[in-house]
């Protein structure tokens, strides 16, 4: 193996890497665009998610003992 052959193999590997990158560049661009779109949608829909969470939360029931027979409405000591 002389230096020309090593240089040729190295150049071939670099050309192969560049070709694979160019072949998959539309896929890489599409993934990046989808990530940006998902990020924007999350920011836009965040207020609605908070609103739905507030609407689904039920108020805590009043657990005072005044509804039990024989208890008064005074606070426990």
ZADO-1210 file (C-alpha; in nm, 4 decimals, padded with zeros to 6 digits):
<atoms>
<atom x="00.0000" y="00.0000" z="00.0000" code="UNK" pos="1"/>
<atom x="00.1602" y="00.3195" z="-00.1109" code="UNK" pos="2"/>
<atom x="00.0665" y="00.6715" z="-00.0102" code="UNK" pos="3"/>
<atom x="-00.1446" y="00.7292" z="-00.3236" code="UNK" pos="4"/>
<atom x="-00.3672" y="00.4348" z="-00.2378" code="UNK" pos="5"/>
<atom x="-00.4115" y="00.5533" z="00.1214" code="UNK" pos="6"/>
<atom x="-00.4905" y="00.9032" z="-00.0032" code="UNK" pos="7"/>
<atom x="-00.7414" y="00.7591" z="-00.2518" code="UNK" pos="8"/>
<atom x="-00.9170" y="00.5532" z="00.0169" code="UNK" pos="9"/>
<atom x="-00.9302" y="00.8558" z="00.2471" code="UNK" pos="10"/>
<atom x="-01.0753" y="01.0710" z="-00.0298" code="UNK" pos="11"/>
<atom x="-01.3279" y="00.7957" z="-00.1105" code="UNK" pos="12"/>
<atom x="-01.4414" y="00.7796" z="00.2520" code="UNK" pos="13"/>
<atom x="-01.4861" y="01.1568" z="00.2625" code="UNK" pos="14"/>
<atom x="-01.6826" y="01.1565" z="-00.0636" code="UNK" pos="15"/>
<atom x="-01.9022" y="00.8739" z="00.0687" code="UNK" pos="16"/>
<atom x="-01.9726" y="01.0643" z="00.3905" code="UNK" pos="17"/>
<atom x="-02.0598" y="01.3787" z="00.1911" code="UNK" pos="18"/>
<atom x="-02.2843" y="01.1785" z="-00.0416" code="UNK" pos="19"/>
<atom x="-02.4719" y="01.0155" z="00.2446" code="UNK" pos="20"/>
<atom x="-02.5169" y="01.3557" z="00.4091" code="UNK" pos="21"/>
<atom x="-02.6529" y="01.5035" z="00.0846" code="UNK" pos="22"/>
<atom x="-02.8770" y="01.2011" z="00.0356" code="UNK" pos="23"/>
<atom x="-03.0286" y="01.2368" z="00.3837" code="UNK" pos="24"/>
<atom x="-03.0252" y="01.6178" z="00.4041" code="UNK" pos="25"/>
<atom x="-03.3990" y="01.6470" z="00.3183" code="UNK" pos="26"/>
<atom x="-03.4781" y="01.4078" z="00.6025" code="UNK" pos="27"/>
<atom x="-03.2531" y="01.6021" z="00.8418" code="UNK" pos="28"/>
<atom x="-03.4148" y="01.9307" z="00.7344" code="UNK" pos="29"/>
<atom x="-03.7640" y="01.7846" z="00.7789" code="UNK" pos="30"/>
<atom x="-03.6808" y="01.6623" z="01.1300" code="UNK" pos="31"/>
<atom x="-03.5430" y="02.0039" z="01.2251" code="UNK" pos="32"/>
<atom x="-03.8514" y="02.1803" z="01.0855" code="UNK" pos="33"/>
<atom x="-04.0811" y="01.9419" z="01.2736" code="UNK" pos="34"/>
<atom x="-03.8921" y="02.0054" z="01.5982" code="UNK" pos="35"/>
<atom x="-03.9331" y="02.3814" z="01.5530" code="UNK" pos="36"/>
<atom x="-04.3051" y="02.3431" z="01.4724" code="UNK" pos="37"/>
<atom x="-04.3627" y="02.1245" z="01.7780" code="UNK" pos="38"/>
<atom x="-04.1843" y="02.3784" z="01.9983" code="UNK" pos="39"/>
<atom x="-04.3961" y="02.6631" z="01.8631" code="UNK" pos="40"/>
<atom x="-04.7170" y="02.4621" z="01.9110" code="UNK" pos="41"/>
<atom x="-04.6244" y="02.3823" z="02.2700" code="UNK" pos="42"/>
<atom x="-04.5705" y="02.7503" z="02.3454" code="UNK" pos="43"/>
<atom x="-04.8954" y="02.8516" z="02.1730" code="UNK" pos="44"/>
<atom x="-05.1063" y="02.5800" z="02.3383" code="UNK" pos="45"/>
<atom x="-04.9598" y="02.6188" z="02.6883" code="UNK" pos="46"/>
<atom x="-05.2260" y="02.8701" z="02.8071" code="UNK" pos="47"/>
<atom x="-05.5027" y="02.6315" z="02.6950" code="UNK" pos="48"/>
<atom x="-05.3396" y="02.3428" z="02.8807" code="UNK" pos="49"/>
<atom x="-05.3237" y="02.5520" z="03.1982" code="UNK" pos="50"/>
<atom x="-05.6881" y="02.6544" z="03.1543" code="UNK" pos="51"/>
<atom x="-05.8028" y="02.2960" z="03.1057" code="UNK" pos="52"/>
<atom x="-05.6025" y="02.1868" z="03.4101" code="UNK" pos="53"/>
<atom x="-05.7689" y="02.4585" z="03.6201" code="UNK" pos="54"/>
<atom x="-06.1151" y="02.3655" z="03.4936" code="UNK" pos="55"/>
<atom x="-06.0649" y="01.9953" z="03.5653" code="UNK" pos="56"/>
<atom x="-05.9448" y="02.0557" z="03.9200" code="UNK" pos="57"/>
<atom x="-06.2369" y="02.0170" z="04.1568" code="UNK" pos="58"/>
<atom x="-06.2570" y="02.2284" z="04.4698" code="UNK" pos="59"/>
<atom x="-06.1736" y="02.0424" z="04.7869" code="UNK" pos="60"/>
<atom x="-06.4869" y="01.9428" z="04.9778" code="UNK" pos="61"/>
<atom x="-06.5528" y="02.1125" z="05.3078" code="UNK" pos="62"/>
<atom x="-06.4546" y="01.8576" z="05.5686" code="UNK" pos="63"/>
<atom x="-06.5907" y="02.0407" z="05.8679" code="UNK" pos="64"/>
<atom x="-06.7689" y="01.8342" z="06.1274" code="UNK" pos="65"/>
<atom x="-07.0816" y="02.0488" z="06.1341" code="UNK" pos="66"/>
<atom x="-07.2741" y="01.7991" z="05.9216" code="UNK" pos="67"/>
<atom x="-07.2256" y="01.5169" z="06.1709" code="UNK" pos="68"/>
<atom x="-07.5033" y="01.4682" z="06.4243" code="UNK" pos="69"/>
<atom x="-07.4169" y="01.5935" z="06.7703" code="UNK" pos="70"/>
<atom x="-07.1238" y="01.8168" z="06.6677" code="UNK" pos="71"/>
<atom x="-07.1164" y="02.1890" z="06.7042" code="UNK" pos="72"/>
<atom x="-06.9805" y="02.4363" z="06.4528" code="UNK" pos="73"/>
<atom x="-06.6942" y="02.5469" z="06.6739" code="UNK" pos="74"/>
<atom x="-06.3370" y="02.4773" z="06.5762" code="UNK" pos="75"/>
<atom x="-06.1680" y="02.1751" z="06.7324" code="UNK" pos="76"/>
<atom x="-05.9413" y="02.2497" z="07.0262" code="UNK" pos="77"/>
</atoms>
